[in-house]
Amino acid sequence: MKALVYTGANQIVLRDEPDPRPSNDEVVVKVEAVGICGSDMHAYHGLDARRPAPLILGHEAAGTIAYGPRAGERVTVNPLVVDPLCPFALEGRTHLSPTRQILSMPPRPGAFAQYVRVPERNLVAISDRLPASEAALAEPIAVAWHAVRIASEKLHGPIAASRVAVLGGGAIGLATALVARLFSAVEISVGETNALRRETLGTIGGLDIYNPSPGEGPSDSSVDLVVDAVGATATRAAACRMVRPGGVIVHIGLLPDAGGLDIRKITLQEITLTGAYCYTPKDFTDTVQSLESARFGAISWTERRRLKDGPQAFRDIDAGTVAAAKIVLEV
């Protein structure tokens, strides 16, 4: 099969790889669409020790079961693989299992390929009306769904009466804003430094887009919920500055920065600070159902390219010349 293979820092190539061989609990999915994630970019830069080269990256995938009893069934893929008898799985919190695996990390090759092997229990069926390029977005949107759901449980009032600020307008940040809009947040601000991305975000209704670089954005101590989808020192500091007393900060960004937290304010104003990682199986299926019902609105914020054009897509994302919040590779 053809696959995009990460071969070293800033190197990804299209080449022939062996077809996957599934074990007894797995099926082979013929990949139709797969998104490029920020974690793929992190690995591409040679900064993720969990993803050593050579490796097939990619975990945001949708396609068709290639053969077996369910051959031809359209599915989207939950890439988090956990033993179903793990205590965390029995709790419904597979994402916290210390034994979890994920597509695109050894020992599981990813989905930047014509085929990928996946445990059958990790597949969610999709209808013919949902394009594969949108079904592949279930994974990143589920991350946002999980973050907003956690936040709604920690807020002292309904999210429908809350002001929300999202730091970062990439796929996760935008998805977080769309989920907050779906949950009827009263006001949603999205801060994004990339001018091209701001243009894309500006075409989406119900969001207040701002450039944080010159100091735009919500005023100090005015926001009920801040979601940091970047995870840098500057965004942590911004989150602490704008959150109101008794408010909530959800941290989902994974940049390798430290610092930025105003511990004094967090303490004196009883700010709730929580992390959010991935999603539960229910978060994932709830997201798929919402995609099926078009509850996130028109998906006009992605760019579709062919798998063979993947190396250039990585270079373009790196150069900051991509206006879309997400590039989806079609196989």
C-alpha positions in Angstrom: 0.0 0.0 0.0 1.0 3.6 -0.3 1.6 5.5 2.9 3.1 8.8 4.2 6.0 7.8 6.4 7.8 10.1 8.9 11.4 9.3 8.3 13.2 12.0 10.4 12.9 15.5 11.6 11.1 17.6 9.0 11.0 14.7 6.6 7.9 12.8 5.5 7.7 10.8 2.3 5.1 8.8 0.3 6.3 5.3 -0.3 5.2 1.7 -0.4 4.6 -0.1 2.9 3.4 -3.6 3.7 -0.4 -4.0 3.9 -1.6 -4.3 7.5 -2.2 -7.7 9.0 -5.0 -7.6 11.5 -5.2 -9.7 14.7 -8.3 -11.6 15.8 -10.1 -8.6 17.3 -9.1 -6.2 14.5 -10.4 -5.2 11.1 -8.7 -3.4 8.2 -10.2 -0.1 7.2 -9.7 1.3 3.7 -8.9 4.9 4.6 -10.8 7.6 2.7 -9.9 10.7 4.7 -7.4 11.5 7.4 -6.7 14.8 9.1 -3.3 16.4 9.9 -3.2 17.0 13.7 -1.0 19.3 15.7 0.5 16.2 17.3 1.5 15.0 13.8 3.3 18.3 13.3 5.0 17.9 16.7 6.3 14.5 15.6 7.3 15.8 12.2 9.5 18.3 13.9 11.3 15.5 15.7 10.0 16.6 19.1 7.8 13.6 20.1 9.8 10.8 21.6 6.7 8.7 21.6 6.7 8.7 17.8 10.2 7.6 16.7 11.0 7.5 12.9 10.3 5.7 10.7 6.5 5.7 11.4 3.2 6.1 9.7 1.5 9.1 11.4 -2.2 10.1 11.4 -5.0 9.2 13.7 -8.0 11.3 12.6 -9.5 8.8 10.1 -12.6 7.6 8.4 -13.2 5.1 5.6 -14.7 1.7 4.8 -14.2 -1.7 6.3 -12.2 -3.5 3.6 -13.2 -7.2 4.1 -14.8 -9.6 6.6 -18.4 -9.8 7.8 -18.8 -6.0 7.9 -17.1 -5.3 4.6 -18.3 -2.1 2.9 -19.6 -0.5 6.1 -18.6 3.2 6.4 -17.0 4.0 9.7 -15.0 6.7 11.6 -12.2 5.6 13.8 -11.7 6.2 17.5 -7.9 5.9 17.6 -7.5 5.3 21.4 -7.0 1.6 21.9 -7.5 0.2 25.5 -8.1 -3.3 26.8 -11.9 -3.3 27.4 -11.3 -5.0 30.8 -8.9 -2.3 32.0 -10.4 -0.6 35.2 -10.4 2.8 33.4 -12.3 1.3 30.5 -14.9 -0.2 32.9 -15.3 3.3 34.3 -15.9 4.7 30.8 -12.6 6.7 31.0 -10.4 4.8 28.6 -8.4 7.9 27.8 -6.9 7.9 31.3 -5.7 4.3 31.1 -1.9 4.0 31.6 -2.0 1.1 29.1 -3.6 3.1 26.3 -2.3 2.9 22.8 -3.1 5.3 19.9 -2.9 4.9 16.2 0.3 6.6 15.0 2.3 5.5 18.0 4.2 2.2 18.2 3.1 -0.5 18.1 0.2 0.9 16.0 0.9 2.4 12.6 -1.2 5.4 11.8 -3.7 6.2 9.1 -1.7 8.3 6.6 -2.1 5.3 4.4 -4.4 3.4 2.1 -5.2 0.9 4.9 -5.0 0.8 8.6 -5.7 -1.9 11.2 -8.1 -1.0 14.0 -9.8 -3.0 16.8 -13.4 -3.5 15.7 -14.7 -2.0 18.9 -13.0 1.3 18.0 -15.1 1.8 14.9 -18.3 3.9 14.9 -20.6 3.4 11.9 -21.5 6.5 9.9 -24.3 7.0 7.4 -23.9 7.6 3.6 -24.9 11.2 4.0 -21.8 12.1 6.1 -18.7 12.7 3.9 -15.6 10.9 5.0 -13.8 14.3 5.0 -16.2 15.4 7.8 -16.4 12.1 9.6 -12.6 12.3 10.0 -13.2 15.4 12.1 -14.9 13.3 14.8 -11.6 12.8 16.6 -10.5 16.5 17.0 -14.1 17.7 17.7 -14.4 15.0 20.3 -11.4 16.5 22.1 -13.3 19.8 22.2 -16.5 18.2 23.2 -14.8 16.6 26.2 -13.2 19.9 27.2 -16.4 21.8 27.1 -18.4 19.1 28.9 -15.8 19.0 31.7 -16.0 22.8 32.0 -19.8 22.8 32.1 -19.7 20.5 35.1 -17.3 22.8 36.9 -19.0 26.2 36.1 -21.1 27.7 38.9 -23.8 28.5 36.4 -25.2 27.1 33.1 -22.9 27.4 30.1 -25.9 29.0 28.3 -25.3 32.0 30.6 -21.5 32.0 30.3 -19.0 34.1 28.5 -16.4 31.8 26.8 -12.9 32.6 25.5 -10.9 30.2 23.4 -7.2 30.8 23.0 -6.1 29.4 19.6 -8.0 29.2 16.4 -6.6 25.9 15.0 -8.8 22.9 14.6 -9.1 22.1 18.4 -9.7 25.8 19.3 -12.3 26.3 16.6 -14.0 23.0 17.4 -14.1 24.1 21.1 -15.8 27.3 20.0 -18.3 25.4 17.9 -19.1 23.0 20.7 -19.6 26.0 23.1 -21.9 27.5 20.5 -23.8 24.3 20.3 -24.1 24.3 24.1 -25.6 27.9 23.7 -22.8 29.9 25.4 -23.9 33.5 25.6 -20.7 34.9 24.1 -17.7 33.2 22.5 -14.4 34.9 21.7 -11.6 33.2 19.8 -8.0 34.6 19.9 -5.8 33.7 16.9 -2.5 35.3 15.9 -2.4 33.9 12.3 -4.1 36.5 10.0 -5.1 33.9 7.4 -6.8 31.8 10.0 -8.6 34.8 11.4 -10.1 35.3 7.9 -11.4 31.8 7.9 -12.7 32.1 11.5 -14.4 35.3 10.5 -16.7 33.5 8.1 -18.2 31.4 10.9 -21.2 32.9 12.6 -21.6 33.5 16.3 -17.9 34.0 17.1 -16.0 37.1 18.1 -12.5 36.8 16.5 -9.6 38.8 17.8 -5.9 39.2 17.4 -4.2 38.8 20.8 -0.8 40.1 19.6 -1.7 43.9 19.9 -3.6 43.2 23.1 -7.1 42.8 21.8 -9.6 40.4 23.4 -11.7 40.1 26.5 -11.0 42.5 29.4 -9.4 41.4 32.7 -11.5 39.2 35.0 -14.5 39.1 32.6 -14.7 35.6 31.3 -16.5 32.7 32.9 -14.7 30.0 31.0 -11.3 30.1 29.3 -10.1 27.2 27.2 -6.4 27.3 26.4 -6.0 25.3 23.1 -2.4 26.4 22.7 -0.7 25.7 25.9 2.1 28.3 25.8 3.4 30.6 28.5 1.7 33.6 26.9 -1.7 31.9 26.6 -1.6 30.6 30.1 -0.9 34.1 31.3 -3.8 35.4 29.1 -6.2 32.8 30.5 -5.3 33.8 34.1 -5.7 37.5 33.3 -9.2 37.3 31.6 -10.9 34.6 33.8 -13.3 36.1 36.4 -13.3 35.3 40.1 -14.7 31.8 40.6 -14.3 31.1 36.9 -12.9 28.0 35.1 -9.7 27.5 33.0 -9.5 24.3 30.9 -6.1 23.5 29.6 -5.9 21.3 26.4 -2.9 22.7 24.6 0.2 20.5 24.5 3.0 22.9 23.7 6.1 22.0 25.7 6.1 25.4 27.6 6.2 25.9 31.3 5.1 28.9 33.3 2.5 31.6 32.7 0.1 30.6 35.6 -0.9 33.3 38.0 -1.1 31.0 41.1 -1.9 33.9 43.4 -5.0 34.8 41.4 -6.0 31.2 41.0 -5.8 30.9 44.8 -7.3 34.2 46.0 -10.1 34.1 43.4 -10.8 30.4 43.6 -10.2 29.8 39.9 -10.8 26.2 38.8 -7.9 25.0 36.7 -8.3 21.6 35.0 -6.7 19.7 32.2 -8.7 17.9 29.5 -7.2 15.1 27.5 -8.8 13.3 24.6 -12.3 12.0 25.2 -14.4 9.2 26.5 -16.1 6.7 24.2 -19.4 8.5 24.9 -17.9 11.9 24.0 -16.8 10.4 20.7 -20.1 8.9 19.8 -22.0 12.0 20.9 -19.7 14.0 18.5 -20.3 11.6 15.6 -24.1 11.9 16.2 -23.8 15.7 16.2 -21.8 15.6 12.9 -24.5 13.4 11.4 -27.1 16.0 12.4 -25.0 18.9 11.1 -25.2 20.5 14.5 -21.8 22.2 14.1 -23.0 24.1 11.0 -21.3 24.0 7.6 -17.8 22.5 7.7 -16.3 25.3 5.6 -13.1 25.6 7.6 -11.1 22.7 6.3 -9.0 22.2 3.2 -8.9 18.9 1.3 -5.8 17.6 -0.4 -4.7 14.2 -1.8 -2.5 11.9 0.3 0.2 12.2 -2.3 0.4 15.9 -1.6 0.9 15.3 2.1 4.6 16.3 2.2 3.7 19.7 0.8 0.8 20.0 3.2 3.2 19.5 6.1 5.5 22.2 4.7 2.7 24.6 4.2 1.4 24.2 7.7 4.9 24.7 9.0 5.2 27.9 7.0 2.0 29.3 8.3 0.5 29.8 4.8 -2.6 27.6 5.4 -5.8 29.6 6.0 -7.9 26.5 6.9 -8.1 25.3 10.5 -7.5 21.8 9.3 -6.1 20.0 6.3 -7.8 16.7 5.5 -5.9 14.3 3.2 -8.1 12.2 0.9 -6.8 8.8 0.0 
